[in-house]
Amino acid sequence: MKRKKDIVIPPEAEKMTIYEYEQKYSKRQNVRGAKILLRFLAAAIGVIIAACLILISLKAVELFTDKNVRLGVGIGAGVASVIIFICLYIIPLVKILKSDYFITNVNAKTAREAQKHNKKVRHDIAAKIIEITASVDGVGWYDSAVVGEMAIALNAGNEEGIKLALTDLYTDSVKKSAKSLITKSALKSAMYSALSQTSRVDALLVAFLNLQLVKDITFLYGFRPSDAKLVKIFARVLQNSLIAYGLGSVKIGNSIVKTMGDAVKGIPFLGSAISALVDSSVQGLTNGVLTAVIGYQTIRYLTQEYRLQDILDGIEVAETEEELRETCAEIESELRKTGGKPSPSVA
């Protein structure tokens, strides 16, 4: 089996105590607040998508003058908008939020439960990857040799084997597959934006493609970022949609054409052609880059949290509450034996 590459576990991880881990990696977070903010951002993205669909539908209705035709077009556009909203927003969002995640922001009280949870998540990820590799012919996402070794480790209950196989996958074949997904999604965003040249359509496409990319990367890795990290990703998706809407609402090319010298002066057709070309290419490139940023941000968070759960798993968490109960029981037993008087050993 290949050795670990990009995700390097520091040598002190094996000797690190939970208190050292807490001091080094844990941050004070409002878990409930993160969940509320996450749902607020998801709802805000949904509002933007719904508003764009409504505006596009109204624009389509305005193309016709006959009342009956307009009514039919309005109904058809409304039904199509609902279907698009469900398929390209609701379904990806639900799949993202329903995916499990590693718990890494812990303290001495929550570390043990987090370790148990993370172990289950690792097993679920391994089983899912094995199933996909076996059932989907030619998927090409995962290194089949490593997946085979992981299947052996999973059946044998070999935790180190499972973790090593997952690390090999995440630093090699999965990373390559994720980069391919990002490139394809960014190209789609760039090309569609260059063709549409409409602010509403651009904002809609960017929101859809960004969410779809996050969903695809989450499915590829088998887990999603934590709520706190997902808040940052959804905030970026919302920001990208607003930027795309703004880019479609202003003419970028005209300002750039002015810097191209006197070559196009006096040739109105050539000037307008260059302006349109620069408008579409710059707008498309911008939206493509924004989509790529979303993808790499998602990968970075997933890699960070996978690394942290690996470090956390190597920490020996003292059963402090159980030890305290045992100590109290010893004190009580000793007091009963001596009748409340100090024993010779204590004295």
PEQUIUR-V955142 format. One record per helix or strand of 2 or more residues. SS is the DSSP state (a for helix, b for strand). FROM is the first residue (numbers start at 1). LEN is the number of residues. If there is no record, write none. Layout:
# PEQUIUR-V955142
{{SS:FROM:LEN} {SS:FROM:LEN}}
This chain:
# PEQUIUR-V955142
{{a:11:4} {a:18:8} {a:31:32} {a:67:32} {a:111:25} {a:144:13} {a:159:13} {a:173:24} {a:199:23} {a:227:23} {a:253:12} {a:268:46} {a:320:19}}
